[in-house]
C-alpha cells in the first residue's frame, strides 16, 4: 500500500504493528480520496491522525522499535487523553503523527467539553463532526472503513452531521464546516441545514448550575476563538465567513454580526493595514468588548478594541462640535493618551471617521517633526522644562499647517 506524502517505511511499520487494529482516520483519509496530501496548516508537513484499539503509547514504542530511535524528532505523551504526538524524520522527510487510543465521547452539558472514555474504532468514528471525516483506512488490510457514508457525501460535495444533536453538542462544528466549505467547495446537506437552523433558533441555550442559570461554558468561547483563528489565518476566509452567515451561524458570536453586511470591507481593510482579522470581525458586534471577553481574545487585542471604541467616541464628539479639523488638530486628537496607530488603523477599517485625514495621519502626519530638535533649542539658550516641550509642539504645528488634508 502506498499513500502520497508518507514514507514507505512508516506505512510498513504501521501495517505490521501488533498492538491492535491501527487505522488512519480523519482529514488524511478524506484528502486521500480527493487525491490531496493532508498537511498541517501551520508547518506544511504531512499530518496523520492514527487510532489504535489499544494503548497509543504501546503503538509508539513498537514503531520506534521498528524504525529506530534516531527517527524521532519530538515525542509528547498526553496520558489523560490517551494520545501521543510524534514528529518523525524518515528518508529525509518530516512527518507529524497524532496517535490516539480509540475513544467515545458524551456531552452531558450542551457545548461543554465532552466526557471521554476509551472505546472501539467504531466509537471513535461515531464521535466525529461530519461523515466525510468519519472514515478510516485500516493499515493492515488497506480497507476503507466508511460506516457513515462519508465517501458518498464527498462525491456529492456535501457536509452531513453524524447525529441529530451535533450542533447542540458542539457549535464549533459549524465553524469547522465553514472551513471545509471554503477549502473544498462543500455545502451543508438539507438535513444538516435544517438541524443548524432549528438549533440556532434556540441560541443562547440555557445552562444551569444547580437551580440557577449560568453563562455559556468558558471552554466554548475558547474553542470558538481557536476555530475562528484557523478559519481567518489558514482558509479562504471570505468564502468561509459567507458560509457561516448563510447558515445563520454568526449568531453564535453576536446577532449584530449575523446581520452585518460590512464585514467584507472591514476585514479587507484590516488585512491591508496588518491588523488581526478576528479583531476586525469582533468590532462589528453590538458589544465588542463583551464578545472579546467571551472569546478570551489576547490582552493586546482586547486593549486594541478598547482604544478603538474610545477613539470612535472622540471622533463623534468632534463631529458634533463642528470644530475646525486642520492637520495639527487631527494630530492632537489621534495622538492623545490612550490612542495608538493600531487603533487609528482599526477606525479606518471600520469606517469610524473621515477616511482621508485618518489615512493621512497614519501614512504621513504622525511622521512630521519640528524643524528644530530639543538639542537645538537648548543650544540656543532655552532651559529644560515644560516650556521646551510646548515650544517643540508649536514648531511641529507650524510644519503641520503646511500640510493639506
FENJO-V935533 format. One record per helix or strand of 2 or more residues. SS is the DSSP state (h for helix, s for strand). FROM is the first residue (numbers start at 1). TO is the last residue. Records with the same first field share a line. If there is no record, write none. Layout:
SS=FROM-TO  FROM-TO
This chain:
h=8-15  27-33  56-67  69-71  121-126  131-133  150-155  166-169  172-184  190-200  218-234  237-246  249-252  255-259  263-273  277-282  288-295  299-321  327-334  341-350  355-363  365-367  374-379  386-400
s=22-25  46-52  72-78  83-90  93-101  103-106  115-118  136-138  144-145  158-159  187-188  207-209  212-214
